[in-house]
Amino acid sequence: MELKFRFATRDDVKELVEVCNACFDENTPYEKALGIFDRTYHDPNQLYLIGVLDGRIVAHTKITIVPTLFDGMDTFAILNHVCVLPEYRRHHIARYMIDVIKKLCKDRDCSTIKLWSKNFRTPAHQCYLNAGFEIVDAKFFELNL
């Protein structure tokens, strides 16, 4: 078994959605995800990273690079939907993926990587802490439009 990380293609979207739906107990329709993927695929600041093991997508995250204009606020990355299929957890796949993410972000001159995680995902939190992330704030604001 050899784990490889690569950027997702349009052909991967259906399986990628299935992975995220399984990991987060979501029900995102394939057509919706495909439309978003098509709109963002050619944006160099929108990266869909997948982990493939034996021809199957087992891990995924979306990396958004946010270039900034101002001193003291360097370019940073935001991670979204960091996930590994439940049956593949505890094999360090998330840790390997974070190592790949770090390299990708450094290559794009990011000074920091940010992510948020829901309170109940305590095993994921431990993974992030083990990978060097720090908890920097306890508030997350949202405005529904």
CORWOFEN-V270215 format. One record per backbone hydrogen bond with DSSP energy under -0.5 kcal/mol. CO is the residue of the C=O (numbers start at 1). NH is the residue of the N-H. Records with the same first field share a line. If there is no record, write none. Layout:
CO=NH  NH
This chain:
2=54
4=52
6=50
9=12  13
10=13
12=16
13=17
14=18
15=19
16=20
17=21
18=22
19=23
20=24
21=25  26
29=33
30=34
31=35
32=36
33=37
34=38
35=39
36=40
37=41
40=43
42=44
43=46
45=47  65
47=49  63
48=8
49=61
50=6  52
51=58  59
52=4
53=56
56=53  58
58=85
59=51
60=83
61=49  63
62=64  80
63=47  65
64=78
65=67
66=76
70=73
75=111  112
76=66
77=114
78=64
79=116
80=62
81=83
83=60
85=88
86=89
88=91
92=96
93=97
94=98
95=99
96=100
97=101
98=102
99=103
100=104
101=105
102=106
103=107
104=108
105=110
106=109
112=77
114=79
118=121
120=122
121=124  125
122=126
123=127
124=128
125=129
126=130
127=131
128=133
129=132
134=136
